[in-house]
């Protein structure tokens, strides 16, 4: 018997699920709040913004594409730090962590409502919990509590926005969706494929094609302009270091990208043969669900499936060096490059399971997934030094007051993960803190 969540209003359900997911993300990795720090590009981009302005940083944060939401949330963190402490820097890492938890929590809430619309309450809860407990190996410190990796979640959010837009008849809501879809494409270029895939699917699934194209015209024009601006910048400079290793290609394309959310607790027991067999079973389940689904649900299944394949292929082509870092099912690093694909894979399966009328089948699958996640809890929550990004002797306020003056009006503040990472910013920001030495 399914939980009667429908007795609660949408706003109450959203509030409850948000609070639950926020607390779980905090519990998974509380260190950014307990021992605040600024991590990697978060600090580099903050330094650029304080030195050159926020607009400049939005346009030039990366040499290959824009990262709008990363910069926007960093701006929000800096603003909150200024409001509550009088200094842009003093509470900056704390608010970065809180906004990071809130972002991932909000994503889980959006996933919950999207799956509930196309499946049922039980599958919505399943998708919600899989998104909250998304496995990140021993490198979850790179993602939870930071804003560096949020771009990997933009494709699944864009999918949800397209599906919500499709189900809404309100012009204002559709316009808001268009704006968000555009901004998500200005954060992760994979989102161009989301819009392209959605339009392709809708074009062949709707009778009034003229109305479809007219309704999409403003978004398409905006996306085309953005695409023209970004394409010349895409020079592959963001590639990961590592040599291509063809022996790990099957692992990367199947087990690590598609299957990982369902097998992570026994990932090291897999091999190429078992990964291929399980992937074929995964695709067979999707095919059967697609046949059973109603026309509107089929659109969601197709869009999720198209993006799963495109995102997987794009990662393999653009980050081929990852094959040199994988180690025959014995390691999962770098997890950040797969988190977005894993989320799409989880959502797709949840929607597909909702198309099976026999509850017994759904219960068996859900029970198996509960066992998988129960066995993998030690890999989901912070439980070892491997998952921590902050050395025990690191204190953020000490790093602020130990900033090195370049003698050119700029200072450097050491940040994590290593000694060659720092915030370079005008010395006045450090001097205004009033450190006592």
N, C-alpha and C positions, 0 to 999 in steps of 0.2 A: 504493500500500500504506500503510495507516494505522500510525501509531506505536504500538507495543505497550505503551501506558501501563498497561494492566491488570496487567502483571507486577509493578508496584509496589503497595504497600499504599496505602489511601486517605490515611492519615496522612502517608506520605512524599510522595505527590503534592501534598497540601495544603501541606506545608512547603516543597516546592520551588517551587510556583506562588506561594506567598506571598512568599518571598524574591525571586523574579524580579520580581514586580509591585511590591514595595516599592522595589527598586533602580531600576526604570524610572521610578516616580513621583518618586523623588529626583533621578534624572538629568534628568527633564523640567523640574524647577524646584528646584534645590538651594539657592537663595538664602535661604529661611527658616532653614536650618541654618547656612549660611556667614555670613549677616548677620541674626541673629535680630531679629524685631520682633513686635509684636502688631497685628493688623489689624481695623479696623472693629468690628463687634458683639462679636467675641471680647473686646475690651478693655472695652467698655461693660458686658457681662454679668459679666465678672470684677469690675469695680468695684462693680456692684450686689450681687454675692454677698459680697464682702468688707465691704461696708457694711451690708447688710441680712440676710445669711444665704443659704445655698444654696437652702433650701426656698422662701423668698420669691422668689428670682430665677427658680426654675423656674415658679412660678405667675404671675409678672408680667414676665418677660423681654420678651415681646411683648404688645401690647394685644389682639391678635386670636386667637391660638392658642398652644398650648404648644410648647416646643422641648426636649423631655426629653433626647434624646441629645446635643444641643449642650451643654447645661448639664452633663450627666454627664461628658462628655469634658473639658470645661474644668475641672471639679472634679478629675478624674484628673490633668490636667496640673499644676494648682496643688499637689496632694498630692505628686506626684513631684518638683516643684521644691523643695518644703519638705523632703522627705526627703534629697535629694541636695545641697542648697545651704544649708539652714537658713532659707531665705527663700521665701515664696510667689511673689515677683516675679522673683528673680534668673534662674532657668532656665525661667521660664514659657513664653516664646515658643519655646524649643527643644523642649520637650515637646509643645507645641501642634502644632508642625510634624511631629514624629515620630509622634504619634497620628493626625494627618491622613493621613500616608503610609500608616500601618498600616490605617486605616479603609478607604481606597480600595483598598488591596491585598487586604484581607479580602473586600471586595465582589466583586472580580474572581475570587477563589478560589471564592466561593459561586456566582457565575455559571457558572464552569467546571463545577462538579459538577452544577448544575441542568441545563445544556444536555446534558451527557454522559448524564444519566439519560433524556432525552427525544429525543436524536439519536444522536450517536456521538462518538468521540474527536476526529476531525478538526474537526467543528463546534464542539465544546467548546473546542478550542484557538483557533479563529477568534473565538468570542465572548469568550474570555479576553483575547486580544490587542486586540480592538476596545474592550474596556472599559478596558484599561490605557492605550491610546493614544487615548482619547476626545478628539476635537478640541475645543479651547476657544478658538480664535481667538487674539487678542492679549491676552486678559484671563484667562489661566489663573492669573495671580497672585491672582485673587480666590478661587480654589477650592483649588488644590494648596498644601499647607502651612498651611492654615487650617481651622478647624472651622465657619466661618460657613455654608457652603453644603451641608453634609452632608445636610440635610433633603431636598434634591432627589433623593437616592439612596434614600430610604426606600420609595417605591413599588415599585421593582424588588426591593429586599430583602424587602418584604412579600409580593410575588408568589412569590419563591423559598421563603419560609417557609410559605406556604399550600400550595404544591406538595409540599414536603418533608413537611409535616404530613399531607397526603393519602396519601402513600406509606408512612407509618410506622404500624405497629400497636402501637408502644410507648406506653402512656399517659403516661409521664413525659416522653418526647420531645414528644408532642403538647401537653402542658401547657406545656413550655418554649416551644414555638412560639407558643402562645396568648399567653403573657406578652410575648414579643418583638413579636408583631403588635400587641398593645395599646399597647406603649410606642412603636412606630413611628407609630401613629396619634396618639399624644401628642407627636409631633415634626413630623409633616406631615399635615394633615387630608385630603389626597388619599387617604390609606390607608383611609379609611372606604369609598371606592369600590372598593378592592381586595377588601376583605372582602365587600362587597355583591355585586360582580360574581362572585366565586368562589362564594358561596352560591347565587346565581341560576343559574349554570351547573351546579353540582352537583345542585341541586334537580331540574333537568330531565334530568339524565344518570344519576340513580340510581333504583333501584326502591324501596329502603327509605328513604323520605323521613322517616319518623318517627325512625329511628335517626340520620339525618343531623342533624336539628334538635336532638335530645337531645344529641348529641355536641358541637354547636356552641353549646348554650345558655349555658354560662358565659362564653364569649368574646362572644357577642352581647349579653348583659346588661351586661357591662363596657363594651363599645363603645357601647352605647346611653346609658349614664350619662355617658361621656366626651363623646359627641355633644351631649347636652343641656347639658352644662357649657360646651362650646366655641361652639355656635351663636350664643348671644346676643352673644358677643365678636366675631364675624366681621362687622366693619363696613367692610371694605375699606381699612383704614388702611395695609395693607402694599403697596398698589399702587405701581407704578413711575411716575415722573414722565414725561410725554410725551403728546402729543396723538394721538388715534386717526387713522390714515391708511389709508383703505380700499384705496388702491392697493397697499399692501404686505401685505394680509390673506392673499392666496393664497400669497405667499412664506412668511409666518409659519406657516400651517397645513400646508403641504406640504414645501417644500424645507428650511426651517430646522428644522422639528420632526421630520419623518419621514425625509427623505432625507439629511440633512446628514452622518451618519456614512459614507455611501457616495459622496458627491460633494464633500466639503469641499475637496479639493485643486484642483477646477476650479469652485468654487461661483460665481465671478463670471462664468462663461460661460453660466449658466442664465438663463432667463426664465420668465414665467408659463406659457407654452405647454409648454415642455420639462418644467417642474416637474410640471404636471398629467399629462402623458404618462407620466413616470417613476413618479409616484405610483400611477397606474392599473396600471402594470406590477408595482409593488410589491404591490398588493392582489391582483392576479391570481396572483402566485406564492404568496401566502398561501392563496388559495382552492384552488389545485391541491394544495398540500401538505396542507391540511386534508382534502381528499377522499382522499388517499393514506394519511393517518395512521391509526394504531390508536386505539380509543376513549379510552384514557388520555392519549395524546399530544394528542388533539383538545382535551381539557380545558385543557392547558397553552397551546395555540395560541389558544384562545378567550379565556382569561384575559389573556394578553399583548396580544392584539388589542383587547379591550374597554378595557384600561387605557391602551393607546396612544392610542385615540380620546378617551377621557375626559380623560386628562392633557393632551392637545393642546387639546381644547375648553376645559378649565378654565383653561389658561394664556392662551388667546386671550380668554376672557371676563374673567378676573380681572386680567390684565396687558395690557389692550388698548393701553396706551400704548407697548408695544414696537413696534407697527406704525409709530409715529412716529420710532423710532430706527433701524429698518432702512432700507436705502438702495438699493433696487432691485438686490439681490444683490451689492452692492459692499461690504457690511459685515455682520458676524455678531453684533455686540454688541447686548444683553448676553447672553453665552454661558451664564451661570450658570442662567438660566431654562429653558434647553433641554437641559442636560446629562442630567437624569433621563429626559426623553422620548427623547433620542438613545440612551441605554443600553437602554431597553425596545425601541426599534426594532431595535437591533443583535441583541439576544437573540432576538427574535421571528424575524428572518430566519435566524439560525443554526439554530434549532429547525426551521424550515420546510425549509431546505436539507437537513437530515438525513433528511427523509422521501422524498427522491428516490433511487431505487435506482441510477440510472446515475451511476457515479463520475465519468465524463467531464464531465457537467454541473456537478457540485459543484466539480471541479478548475478548470474554466473560470471559475466565479464567484469562487472563492477567489483565483485568479491575478489576476483583475481588481481585487479588493479589495487585494491586496498591492501592485499597481501604484499604486492610489489613495493608499494610506498611505505608500508609498515616496516618491511625489511631494510628499506633504504633511508630510514629517518636519520641515521648517524651521518649519512652523506648529504642530508638536506639542511640540517641545523649545524651551527658552528659547534664543533666538538674537538677541534685540534688546532695546533699552531699553524698547520698548513693552510687553513682557511682565513687566517688573520693577515691583514695587510699592514698592521701597525706594530712596530717593534715595541717591546715592553718599556724601553727607555725613551720613547718619543712623546713629547708633550708639545701640543700645538702652540700654546702661548709662549713657550720657550723658543720655539722656532721663529715666532714673530719678533720677539725681542732680541734674537740672535741674527737678525737679517744682516746680510753683508752689503755694505754701501759700495757701489761701483765707482763713486766719485764723479759721476756724470749726471747726478740728479736722480738716478735710479738705484733701487736696492733689489736684492734677491732673497726670497724666503724659501728655505728648503721644504719640499713636500715629498710625499711617497709616490711611487714605490721604491725609488732608489736615489742615490746621491746626485744623479745627473738630471733630476727633475726639480724644477723650482718655479716660483712665481716671480716674474720680473715686472716691477711696477714703480711709479714715481715714489721717491723716498718720503714724501710728505704723508702718505698713507700710513707708513710705519711710525713716523715721528709723532703723528697725532694720537697714537695709542698711549704715549707717555710711559714707556717702560722704565722701570727703576733698575739701574745697574750698580 
